Amino acid sequence: MKLSIKLISVFISLALIIILVSSLIFFIIGKSSIEDRVRSQLESIAVLKANQVESFIIEEKYHLEELSQDETLLNLFYAMNNFHEVSNSNDMIAHHKLQDYLIKTLNSPSQNFFELFILNEKGIAHMSTDKKQEGKIKSNEIYFKRGLTESYIQPFYYDLSLNLPSMTVSTPIKDENGIVKGVLVGRVNLKVISSILTERSGMGDTGETYLVNKFNYMLTESRFKDDMALKGAIYNSGVEDCLDGKESSLKYIGYRNIEVIDYHIWIPEREICLLAAIDTEEALQPVNDLMKATVFVSLLITIFASIFAFLFSKTITSPLGEIVKGTEEFAKENLNYKIQVKSKDELGELSVAFNKMSDELKTSNNKIKNHEKELESEVESRTKELKIKIEQLEKFSNLTVGREMKMVELKKQVKELELKLEKKK
């Protein structure tokens, strides 16, 4: 693998590692921060809604108490001779007047009851704005029993007579002597409470607040499903945690089978749980947007890192390539080749040292060649001298050998003469 490719790979790898690590850190921190912000916002909304619901309920109790002390209502009520039943025409007229007055009161903009009725001392519905409810016995109802002595708000329940979820407020009707003569009862219009809870300021597209009673039934209408009020039980970790009396925030799968983040509050006086929830996907959308932005920035950084790595690798690989070429020329004994590297770094110093070494080798090579020529000249001169001496030696040797042969011949002749003389003797 070429060095340039290695350098580019290293730069890109480092860039990606840094991006991935930093992105992971930013994601974790950002997600935690956004979740904390969402939970704080949901907490604020839940507390606000709980206060609004409680204020609304208390206000309706005050309205009913004021109505029970209303002079016109009391005069019409006392005008009847028999509180227990309508026995004559005068009672009938008083009954109708009182009923019309209650209906008029019920239709006033300030009232949020959908039914007003009066129970006599025996718990019989003596008068009602809903004529179908007149004559019904309510003596076993807790709102009647408690309403004989004090103003009472009955927690949310399912009214079998109406087949509707209901919240009932009751208060005693007393004569001028403070003796209880009946109980004024108002059924709260839960649509008003639902409208309070379904108001979505700061809740985004999927946020909602709703009430659940102690039997896990939703009391108010859902934004996403029709007819949810007291039609089906809701079981999830948020509701269960809230029904245990805890106030906290959790992440879980909601009643729509979608993961949500919630904040829930248990309201013991009303025996209800108020939940403010939002889809996790929407709540963490800023994190997803951050991740998309991070991916985009990561791509840009990777591209710029690749360009930078390519350019940077050129500053290294080009001088190295020039040095490699210089070594190849050097191997070919081309000592006249100069490396053209002008960078002021170690590679520049290496090229200068290489060129210097080349010059020194060239100088040394020239000296060697000159010395070789001198040696050749001296050898040639010495060779000539040796040839002359050899020739002289050869001549001398030839003369010496000739003399020795003559001496041998003379010695031989002398010996022969001696032999001949001896024979003659």
ABEGO torsion letter per residue (X at the ends): XBAAAAAAAAAAAAAAAAAAAAAAAAAAAAAAAAAAAAAAAAAAAAAAAAAAAAAAAAAAAAAAAAAAABAAAAAAAAABABAABBABAAAAAAAAAAAAAAAAAAABAABABABBBBBBAAGBBABBABAAABGBBAAABAAAAAAAABBBBBBBBBBAAAGBBBBBBBBBBBBAAGBBAEBBBBBBBAAAAAAAAABABGAEAABBBBBBBAAGBBABBBAABBGABGABBBBBAAAAAAAAGBBBBBBBBBAAGBBBBBBBBBBAAAGBBBBBBBBAAAAAAAAAAAAAAAAAAAAAAAAAAAAAAAAAAAAAAAAAAAAAAAAAAAAAGBAABBBBBABBBAAAAAAAAAAAAAAAAAAAAAAAAAAAAAAAAAAAAAAAAAAAAAAAAAAAAAAAAAAAAAAAAAAAAAAAAAAAAAAAX
